[in-house]
């Protein structure tokens, strides 16, 4: 009996597990013990094939009690534990067995897969490389090594490994896709597109290849082709919320309708975007894009002759760019943000009294705290419809408290708000005034000026200061 297939990639061969055979020099391999182990091994395979993973794990463990440390049984049990969401147990089992079978390439390969599930990427790579050192023809391990090198930022080495996989197995679509990723990180964009096109010719169901191809087209202003790629990704089962958001944002630029505008950016998109850019966010935004929304909002408070607030709340606080401009105005400052990476940077400033990792609308609906100042600098470019935000702010804002924020400016004639090709929302002054009226605010000031630069051109913005009636 062969082992269940180990986790691998479509089109690449899974490591072959040996059949269970007695070894003449194995002191445990008495005939009754071997027969019991073989029966339990076969029953375990049947349970695994039937999706009864807990039963399969138990049967493989019993088989190992009869014949300890058998690589074929260990391999099956390791795969089963992985499928049960227990990669740590799989690693422990494999480590114990590899002490007595250090040259078993299949076990090293499975160890690499389990370690990757634990996000122990360097160790996972070392395990796949150990499998390759034993057998250099193991294409699946070379593929996984290339993927891991890419994740670890070793793009040149990743490209070499993936090119070797493509040469050995030219019809494996995912290998071409990953090779395209490596080329893209090396700024060889045209070659990346060729690799993705090859991948999709081999397998049109590759969601990530369609999505990356769409992003490639978007960056080059080829919006019609970008929309088509995102539509293909969605049709193949991609993240519907994210892809609908991207399609809606690009459709107007592509010259056709893209369906209903999403009410806000998908949470996963915003969280992932800002987690990725947390380390470089301040430098990029302030130094390269001339961003001054926090300073503008603070200056507006001074013009209102409101120079002191007891308890302020910074919505979408990010890395804490509002903390310094507001410092002269507030006794206590809290912040809330969806990105853990951004919050870590804000925490390091030491200027916030409390930081919450949460969606701002959910926070506003649930928090027991009340504030006399609520600030939102460039948050609403990812929110879209603002009714729930205004309702939540009014809930937490004390009478005569101030709500100040910035938005990208949409002309009144174009409606309340719109999702732009930049995948940011813009809002009209008429919409903001109506929301203020409906939620019990007085508009103290609503001013138009630039938010930042984009492609060296100023981005039109609106700054609002509202007072709770």
N, C-alpha and C positions, 0 to 999 in steps of 0.2 A: 504494500500500500504506500502511496506517495503522500507527502504532507499536504495540507491545505496550502493554497497559493499564498505567498507572502505579499504584503503591500508593495506594489510596484507601479509602474506607469503604463498606460495603454500602449500596446504594441511592443513592449519590451519583455523579454522572457523573465519569468520569476525564477529565483534560485531553485535548483532541483534538490529535493531532499532524498536521501538514500532510502531504500526499502529496509524494513526491519529484518535483519538476518542474524543468526547467532554467530558469535566469534569463538573459535575454539580455545583461545587463550583468555577468555573472559571468565573469571571464577564465579560470576553471578549467573552466567548463562547456562544453568542447568536446564534440561529439557522442559520440566514442568514450569519453571519460572519463565522461560522464553515463550512457551505456548500461552501462558496467562498474559504476558506483556503484549504478545502479538494480537490476542483477542481484544484486549482493552484498547490497543492502538487502533484497530479497525473500527471498533465501536465509537471511539472518539472522533475518527474521521467522518463516520456516518452522522454523528450528532452535529459536528461542525457543518457538514454539507446541508443539514436540515435547519441550520440557523439556531440550534440549541447550544449556545456558546457556553453557558455555565456548566451544562452537562458534559460538553466536550472537554472543558478544562479539568473537571473532576476525573474523567476517564483517563486523560493523558497523565495526570498526576499519579493515579493508581498504577498505570503502566510503568512509570518511572520508579515506583516503589519496588516493582518486581525486577526491573532492569535499570538501575540508576545511571544517570548521566548519558543515556543513549542520545546521540546528536539528532537523530531523526525525530524522536519523541519530544526532545527539548525544543526543536524547531517548531513543531506543531503547537506545543503548549505556548511558546512565545508569541506566535501569531495570534492564537486565541486570546491570550491576555491582552494583547494590543487591541484587538477588535472589541474587547470588553471595556476599553478605556483605562487599562491598567499598565501603561508602558513602563512605569517604574518597576513593577513586579517582573515584567519581561526582561528588563535590563539586569536585574539581580539574578534571575535564573540563568541568563546567557553568560554573565560574568563568572558564575560558579562553574559552568560547564566548560567555558573556554580555558580555564586553568588546566584542565586535563586534555583538552582538544584545541590547542592554540593555533592549529593550521586549518581549521574548518571554516572555509570561506563563507559558506551559507550562514553560519552562526554570526560571523562578523557583519555580514550584510543585514541580518535581522536586527542586530544590536544598533547599527546605524539608523535604521528606520525608527526604532523605539526611542533612541536618543533625540532624534529630530522632533518627535512628538512632544518631548519634554523641553524643547527649545534649547537643547544643549548642542548647538550647531557645530562647534569646533570638534567636540568629541564624536559627533555623528560622522563628520567628514573623515576623521581619523579612522573610524571603523570601516567605512567603505573603502578607504585607501588600503587598509590592512587586507580586506577581501581581495582587492586588485593585486596586492603584492603576492598573494597566494596563487591567484589565477588572473592574469592580465586580460583574458578574453571575456571577462564578466561585463557585458555591455550595460546591464541594468545598474551595476554599481558605478560604472563610469558616468552614467547619466546622473545618478543621484549625487555623485561627487561634484559634477558640474553645477547642478542646481544649488548645492550648499555653498560652493565657492561664490556663486553669484549673490546669495543672501549675505555672505560674509564680506562682500565688497571686493573680492579678488576677481575682478572682471576678466582680466587677461587670461588667467589660469582657467576660469570658467569657460571662456570661449574656446580655448584649446581642447578642453575635455569634451565639450558639446560638439565641436567639429569632428572629433574622433568618433563620437557616437553616430553622427549623421553619415559619416563615411562608411561605417560598418553596417549601419541599419538605415539606409536612406529613405525608407518608407515610414519611419516613425514620426508622426506629425508633431508630437509634443517636443521631441528633440529639436526640431527646426524652430518651434516657437520659443523655446528657452534660448536657443542660439541667437534669435532675434533680440531677446531681452538683453543678452550680454553685449551684442553689437550696439544696442541703443545706449547702454550705460557708457560705452566707449565713444559715444558721439559719432557713430557710423550709421546715421539714421537711414540713409537710402538702402544700405545693405540689410538693415533690420527689417525694413518693409519687404524686401525680397524674401527674407527668411519667413516672415509671417505669411506672405502670400503662398509660399510653398507649403507651410503647415496647413493652411486652410484649404488648399487644393487637395491635400491628403485627407483632411478631416474637417469638413465644414461645421462641425458641432463644437469646435473649440471656443468656448465663450471668451476666455481671457485674450485669445489671439484677436478676436473681433473687437474687443474693447480697446486693446492697445493699438490696434490699427486705426480705430476711430479717433483715439487721442492724437495719433500721429497726424491724421488729416485735419483735426481741429486746430492743432498748433500751426498749421500751414495755411489756415483760412479756407480750406476746402470743405465747407460746411455741409454741402449736399452729400458728399461721400462719407463724411463723419457720421451724419445722421443715419445713413444706410448701414454703416458698420454697427452702430449702437442698436439699431433695430434688429439686425441679425443676432447680436449678442443676446438681446431680450428673447427673441424667438427660440434660441437654443437653451433657454432656462437660466439666463443670467439674472442678477439682482434687479428685480422689476422696478423697485422704488428708485434706485440710483439711476438706472438706464432711462426711465421715464423723465427724471429730472434733467439728465443730459440732453435727451431728445427735445424736450420742451424748450430748453435754453438755446439750442442751436437752430431750431426749426425756423424761427423768424429770419435769421440770417441766411438760411438756406432757401427761403422764399416759399415755404409751404407750412401748413398747419401742423402742429405737433401734439395735438390733444390738449386736455385741460392743464392749466398751469398748476404744478404742485404747490400746496399751501406753504411749504417750507423745504429747505434742503434736507435730505435724509440724514438722520443722526449719525449713521456710520460714516457717511461722507465727511461731515464736518469734523467729527472726532478724529478720523484717520488723517485728514488734511492737516490739522493743527498739531497733532501728535508728531507727525513727520517733520514739521517745520519749526518746532518749538525752539530748538537750539539756535537757529539763525533768524528767527522771526523779527526780533527788535532791530537788528542791523539792517535787514532787507527793507523793512517797512519804513523806518525812520530815515536812514542814511541814503537809501537808493530811491525810495518813492516819496520822500518829503512829507511823511504822514505827521499831521499835527492836530488830529481831532481831539485828543484829551486836553491839549492846551487851549484850543478854541472853546471847548465846553466850559473849562474853568474860567476863562476870561469872560464868558457870558454871565456866569454867576456873579462876578464882580460888578458887571454892568447893571445887574439887577439889584445891586446893593445887598446881596445875600452873602455874607462873608464868613458865616459860621453855621455848621450843621452838627447836630449831636451824634447821629448814627446814619452813615451813608452805606449804600449798597451798589457795588459795581457789577452790573450784569455783563456776562461774557468777558470777564476781567482779563482773560488771556495771560500774558506774562507779567501783567501789572503796570502797563504803560500809563494808566490813569492815576496810579498811587501818588506819584510825585506832584503832579499838578493839583491834585485834590488835597494834598497834605496840609496846606495852609488853611483849608476851609473846614476840615472835619475832625471831630474828636475820636470817633470810632469808624473804621472802614472794614466792611465785609466784602467778599467777592464770591462769585459763582461762575463755573465754567464747565463745559462738557469734556474738555481735553485734559487728561491727567498730566500729559507732558507740559502743557502750558501752566497748569497749577503748580507744578514742581518749581518752575522758574519764578512764579509769583511768590511762592512760599519763601524762596531764598532771599527775596528782597527784605523781608522782615517788616513790611509796612502794613500788612493786613492783620486784623484782629481775628478774623475767621475766614476760612476758605472752604467752599462746598463744591464737591464734584457732582454736578447734576445738570439736567436740562433746565434752562432758565424758566420756562413756562411752568414746569412741574414744581420747581422751587418756589416760585411766586404763589402757586396755589396752595402750598402745604406749609411754608415756613411760619413759625409762631412769632417771628420778630417783626417789628415795625420800624420804619425809617422816615427821616425827614428829607432825605435826598436819595434819588435813584438815578444812576448814570448808565448809559449804554453807548459806548463809542464804537461805531462801525459793526455792531452786532447784527443789525437788522438786514444787512445785505445777504444773510443766510437764513432769514426767518420768513420773509414774504408777507403773508397776511398777518396783521398785527393786532387783531381784535383780542385774542387771548392774552397777549402781552399787556395791552393797555388795561384789561380787566384785572390782571394779576398785580400790576404796579399800583393801580388804584386801591386794591385790597391792602397792600402792605404800606402805603404811603399815608403819613399822618396829615391832618388838615393843614393847609398852607405849605405842605411839603413840595419840593421841586422834582420834576422828572425831566432830565435833559438827555438828548441823544443826537446821533447823526445818522443820515441815510444817504444813499445815492439818489440824485434828483431825477424824477420822471416828470415830463411835461403833463400838466393837468389834462390836456386833450387826449392823452394816451391811456387814461384810466387811473385806477387806484394804485396798482403796482404791476410790475412786469419782471419776468425772469430774462435776463440779458444773455447774449452769447458768452459772456465772461463767466456764466453760471453764478452771477450775483443778482440780487433783487434790487430794483429801484422803486421809489415811492413818490407819489405826487404830493404837493403841498395841500391840495384840496382834500385828499384822503386823510392826511395828518390832522387837518383842522376838524374834519368831521368826526374822526375818532376821539379827538380831545373833547369835543362838545358832548358826544354820546357817553363818555366815561367820566364826566365830571371834572374836566380840567379847563383852566383858562390859559390861552396861548399868550405867554408873556413876550416871547420873541420867536420869530421863525426867519432865519437868514440863509441866503444862498452864498456859498463860497466853496472853493475847491477842497476836496477831502485828501487827495494825494495825487501823484502822477501815475500814469499808465501809458507805456510806450511814449514817454516824454511829453504826453499831453495831460493837462489837468482833468481830473475826474470831477464832474459837477456834483456838488453835495448840498444838502439842507441840514442846518443845525437848528434844533428846537429846544426851547425852555418852556415847560408847562408847569402851572401851579395848581395843586389840588384845591378845588373850591370848598 
